[in-house]
Amino acid sequence: MAQQSTFAQRSSTDQVEEGLAFAPKFDADGLVTCVATDARTGDVLMVAHMNAEALRRTVEGGEAWYFSRSRNSLWRKGESSGHVQRIVEMRVDCDQDAVWIKVEQDGPGACHTGRRSCFYRAVQIGKPGAATLEFRDADKAFDPKSVYGDK
């Protein structure tokens, strides 16, 4: 039986910020934030969360796994859509409470709305009154109903 990956214990600030041990800092809910970008273009595709098991599976298997806060469950990106994210590189921020994965995105999009990226609206900056959004790069890349069914 293969041995599972383990994470280092967090000790000193110097060890966390300057050392080579991977010692992720999970929040009170046991999660770290993960930013996924397209390895080729650098575009931000999505932001999600990973618990220890999702992070372990991602590191061991080379495909993105996440933890759904709304469903309270582990999920592999692409398990229902086929739009798998293969890890090209994983980085961790200075205090190891967030990870950044550069991925090769299978399929036309990463967003459950049918778009290439989850970031398809821009907040209007510098305008008085209530903040509003405008669509940017918002064309549908696939039909989410045909991929996920009616939800």
Short mmCIF file of the C-alpha atoms (twelve columns), coordinates in Angstrom:
data_MODEL
# 
_entry.id   MODEL 
# 
loop_
_atom_site.group_PDB 
_atom_site.id 
_atom_site.type_symbol 
_atom_site.label_atom_id 
_atom_site.label_alt_id 
_atom_site.label_comp_id 
_atom_site.label_asym_id 
_atom_site.label_seq_id 
_atom_site.Cartn_x 
_atom_site.Cartn_y 
_atom_site.Cartn_z 
_atom_site.pdbx_PDB_model_num 
ATOM 1   C CA . MET A 1   0.000   0.000  0.000   1 
ATOM 2   C CA . ALA A 2   1.373   3.427  -0.967  1 
ATOM 3   C CA . GLN A 3   2.184   5.820  1.814   1 
ATOM 4   C CA . GLN A 4   0.088   8.992  1.888   1 
ATOM 5   C CA . SER A 5   1.686   12.420 1.701   1 
ATOM 6   C CA . THR A 6   1.920   14.256 4.963   1 
ATOM 7   C CA . PHE A 7   2.375   17.908 5.728   1 
ATOM 8   C CA . ALA A 8   5.017   19.314 8.058   1 
ATOM 9   C CA . GLN A 9   4.145   20.622 11.489  1 
ATOM 10  C CA . ARG A 10  4.189   24.401 11.702  1 
ATOM 11  C CA . SER A 11  6.853   25.684 14.053  1 
ATOM 12  C CA . SER A 12  8.693   28.980 13.784  1 
ATOM 13  C CA . THR A 13  7.801   31.862 11.501  1 
ATOM 14  C CA . ASP A 14  11.223  31.464 9.914   1 
ATOM 15  C CA . GLN A 15  10.531  27.783 9.169   1 
ATOM 16  C CA . VAL A 16  7.151   28.642 7.606   1 
ATOM 17  C CA . GLU A 17  8.327   31.659 5.593   1 
ATOM 18  C CA . GLU A 18  11.873  30.644 4.634   1 
ATOM 19  C CA . GLY A 19  12.011  26.866 4.996   1 
ATOM 20  C CA . LEU A 20  11.366  24.119 2.472   1 
ATOM 21  C CA . ALA A 21  8.837   22.129 4.503   1 
ATOM 22  C CA . PHE A 22  5.251   22.263 3.234   1 
ATOM 23  C CA . ALA A 23  3.279   23.200 6.352   1 
ATOM 24  C CA . PRO A 24  -0.081  24.574 5.196   1 
ATOM 25  C CA . LYS A 25  -2.081  26.684 7.620   1 
ATOM 26  C CA . PHE A 26  -5.711  25.610 7.514   1 
ATOM 27  C CA . ASP A 27  -8.330  28.080 8.778   1 
ATOM 28  C CA . ALA A 28  -10.806 27.427 11.607  1 
ATOM 29  C CA . ASP A 29  -12.924 25.387 9.174   1 
ATOM 30  C CA . GLY A 30  -9.922  23.295 8.118   1 
ATOM 31  C CA . LEU A 31  -9.553  24.964 4.707   1 
ATOM 32  C CA . VAL A 32  -6.950  26.793 2.642   1 
ATOM 33  C CA . THR A 33  -7.848  29.060 -0.264  1 
ATOM 34  C CA . CYS A 34  -6.715  27.910 -3.695  1 
ATOM 35  C CA . VAL A 35  -6.361  30.123 -6.759  1 
ATOM 36  C CA . ALA A 36  -6.325  28.220 -10.059 1 
ATOM 37  C CA . THR A 37  -4.837  29.873 -13.144 1 
ATOM 38  C CA . ASP A 38  -4.381  28.722 -16.709 1 
ATOM 39  C CA . ALA A 39  -0.739  27.617 -17.030 1 
ATOM 40  C CA . ARG A 40  -0.553  28.832 -20.622 1 
ATOM 41  C CA . THR A 41  -2.272  32.240 -20.426 1 
ATOM 42  C CA . GLY A 42  -1.998  33.114 -16.727 1 
ATOM 43  C CA . ASP A 43  -5.732  33.891 -16.581 1 
ATOM 44  C CA . VAL A 44  -7.416  33.314 -13.235 1 
ATOM 45  C CA . LEU A 45  -9.898  30.485 -13.751 1 
ATOM 46  C CA . MET A 46  -11.349 30.027 -10.276 1 
ATOM 47  C CA . VAL A 47  -10.874 30.364 -6.536  1 
ATOM 48  C CA . ALA A 48  -11.919 27.484 -4.332  1 
ATOM 49  C CA . HIS A 49  -11.014 25.836 -1.058  1 
ATOM 50  C CA . MET A 50  -9.101  22.708 -0.140  1 
ATOM 51  C CA . ASN A 51  -9.205  20.752 3.069   1 
ATOM 52  C CA . ALA A 52  -6.259  18.523 4.025   1 
ATOM 53  C CA . GLU A 53  -7.616  15.552 2.055   1 
ATOM 54  C CA . ALA A 54  -8.202  17.629 -1.110  1 
ATOM 55  C CA . LEU A 55  -4.725  19.124 -0.829  1 
ATOM 56  C CA . ARG A 56  -3.185  15.698 -0.259  1 
ATOM 57  C CA . ARG A 57  -4.991  14.193 -3.274  1 
ATOM 58  C CA . THR A 58  -3.972  17.150 -5.446  1 
ATOM 59  C CA . VAL A 59  -0.306  16.809 -4.470  1 
ATOM 60  C CA . GLU A 60  -0.299  13.021 -4.879  1 
ATOM 61  C CA . GLY A 61  -2.347  12.704 -8.057  1 
ATOM 62  C CA . GLY A 62  -1.565  15.816 -10.049 1 
ATOM 63  C CA . GLU A 63  -5.219  16.756 -10.611 1 
ATOM 64  C CA . ALA A 64  -7.140  19.442 -8.726  1 
ATOM 65  C CA . TRP A 65  -9.347  18.369 -5.812  1 
ATOM 66  C CA . TYR A 66  -11.402 20.837 -3.777  1 
ATOM 67  C CA . PHE A 67  -13.706 20.965 -0.793  1 
ATOM 68  C CA . SER A 68  -17.193 22.354 -1.378  1 
ATOM 69  C CA . ARG A 69  -18.346 24.482 1.535   1 
ATOM 70  C CA . SER A 70  -21.945 24.524 0.262   1 
ATOM 71  C CA . ARG A 71  -22.147 20.733 -0.147  1 
ATOM 72  C CA . ASN A 72  -19.712 19.984 2.695   1 
ATOM 73  C CA . SER A 73  -17.931 17.449 0.514   1 
ATOM 74  C CA . LEU A 74  -14.736 16.663 -1.324  1 
ATOM 75  C CA . TRP A 75  -14.797 16.872 -5.141  1 
ATOM 76  C CA . ARG A 76  -12.392 16.384 -8.024  1 
ATOM 77  C CA . LYS A 77  -12.554 19.095 -10.653 1 
ATOM 78  C CA . GLY A 78  -14.081 17.543 -13.730 1 
ATOM 79  C CA . GLU A 79  -15.727 14.564 -12.036 1 
ATOM 80  C CA . SER A 80  -19.120 15.521 -13.474 1 
ATOM 81  C CA . SER A 81  -18.160 17.884 -16.320 1 
ATOM 82  C CA . GLY A 82  -15.054 16.139 -17.611 1 
ATOM 83  C CA . HIS A 83  -13.269 19.498 -17.375 1 
ATOM 84  C CA . VAL A 84  -10.306 18.186 -15.375 1 
ATOM 85  C CA . GLN A 85  -7.526  20.455 -14.125 1 
ATOM 86  C CA . ARG A 86  -4.048  18.899 -14.406 1 
ATOM 87  C CA . ILE A 87  -1.494  20.572 -12.163 1 
ATOM 88  C CA . VAL A 88  1.538   22.057 -13.903 1 
ATOM 89  C CA . GLU A 89  2.851   23.826 -10.799 1 
ATOM 90  C CA . MET A 90  1.673   24.438 -7.246  1 
ATOM 91  C CA . ARG A 91  2.927   27.326 -5.146  1 
ATOM 92  C CA . VAL A 92  2.200   28.370 -1.594  1 
ATOM 93  C CA . ASP A 93  2.140   31.931 -0.262  1 
ATOM 94  C CA . CYS A 94  4.531   33.302 2.367   1 
ATOM 95  C CA . ASP A 95  2.627   32.124 5.446   1 
ATOM 96  C CA . GLN A 96  1.309   29.007 3.716   1 
ATOM 97  C CA . ASP A 97  -2.400  29.761 4.151   1 
ATOM 98  C CA . ALA A 98  -3.148  29.925 0.418   1 
ATOM 99  C CA . VAL A 99  -2.069  27.915 -2.597  1 
ATOM 100 C CA . TRP A 100 -1.827  28.826 -6.249  1 
ATOM 101 C CA . ILE A 101 -2.104  26.119 -8.855  1 
ATOM 102 C CA . LYS A 102 -1.191  26.572 -12.495 1 
ATOM 103 C CA . VAL A 103 -3.287  24.117 -14.456 1 
ATOM 104 C CA . GLU A 104 -3.942  22.699 -17.863 1 
ATOM 105 C CA . GLN A 105 -7.708  22.998 -18.104 1 
ATOM 106 C CA . ASP A 106 -9.406  20.216 -20.053 1 
ATOM 107 C CA . GLY A 107 -12.592 21.228 -21.767 1 
ATOM 108 C CA . PRO A 108 -13.824 24.675 -22.697 1 
ATOM 109 C CA . GLY A 109 -14.283 26.129 -19.230 1 
ATOM 110 C CA . ALA A 110 -13.700 25.998 -15.489 1 
ATOM 111 C CA . CYS A 111 -16.868 27.746 -14.309 1 
ATOM 112 C CA . HIS A 112 -20.104 25.914 -13.520 1 
ATOM 113 C CA . THR A 113 -21.962 28.747 -15.295 1 
ATOM 114 C CA . GLY A 114 -20.485 27.594 -18.608 1 
ATOM 115 C CA . ARG A 115 -17.758 30.200 -18.866 1 
ATOM 116 C CA . ARG A 116 -14.021 29.722 -19.272 1 
ATOM 117 C CA . SER A 117 -13.340 31.544 -15.982 1 
ATOM 118 C CA . CYS A 118 -15.396 32.219 -12.868 1 
ATOM 119 C CA . PHE A 119 -14.246 35.865 -13.111 1 
ATOM 120 C CA . TYR A 120 -16.500 37.121 -15.906 1 
ATOM 121 C CA . ARG A 121 -17.814 40.338 -14.292 1 
ATOM 122 C CA . ALA A 122 -15.986 43.529 -13.411 1 
ATOM 123 C CA . VAL A 123 -16.881 45.871 -10.552 1 
ATOM 124 C CA . GLN A 124 -17.327 49.462 -11.717 1 
ATOM 125 C CA . ILE A 125 -14.691 51.567 -9.972  1 
ATOM 126 C CA . GLY A 126 -14.901 55.307 -9.274  1 
ATOM 127 C CA . LYS A 127 -18.602 55.767 -9.941  1 
ATOM 128 C CA . PRO A 128 -20.835 57.301 -7.258  1 
ATOM 129 C CA . GLY A 129 -23.831 55.399 -5.954  1 
ATOM 130 C CA . ALA A 130 -24.346 51.709 -5.567  1 
ATOM 131 C CA . ALA A 131 -21.546 49.549 -6.927  1 
ATOM 132 C CA . THR A 132 -22.511 47.710 -10.100 1 
ATOM 133 C CA . LEU A 133 -21.057 44.984 -12.277 1 
ATOM 134 C CA . GLU A 134 -20.440 44.691 -15.994 1 
ATOM 135 C CA . PHE A 135 -19.761 41.576 -18.040 1 
ATOM 136 C CA . ARG A 136 -16.227 41.016 -19.337 1 
ATOM 137 C CA . ASP A 137 -15.119 37.976 -21.325 1 
ATOM 138 C CA . ALA A 138 -18.490 36.497 -20.407 1 
ATOM 139 C CA . ASP A 139 -19.402 34.437 -23.464 1 
ATOM 140 C CA . LYS A 140 -20.502 30.928 -22.612 1 
ATOM 141 C CA . ALA A 141 -17.877 28.322 -23.488 1 
ATOM 142 C CA . PHE A 142 -20.266 25.405 -22.931 1 
ATOM 143 C CA . ASP A 143 -23.875 24.723 -22.006 1 
ATOM 144 C CA . PRO A 144 -23.921 24.032 -18.264 1 
ATOM 145 C CA . LYS A 145 -27.340 22.304 -18.435 1 
ATOM 146 C CA . SER A 146 -26.014 19.715 -20.877 1 
ATOM 147 C CA . VAL A 147 -22.974 19.139 -18.648 1 
ATOM 148 C CA . TYR A 148 -24.472 19.314 -15.151 1 
ATOM 149 C CA . GLY A 149 -28.200 18.944 -15.804 1 
ATOM 150 C CA . ASP A 150 -30.796 21.236 -14.240 1 
ATOM 151 C CA . LYS A 151 -29.704 22.425 -10.818 1 
# 
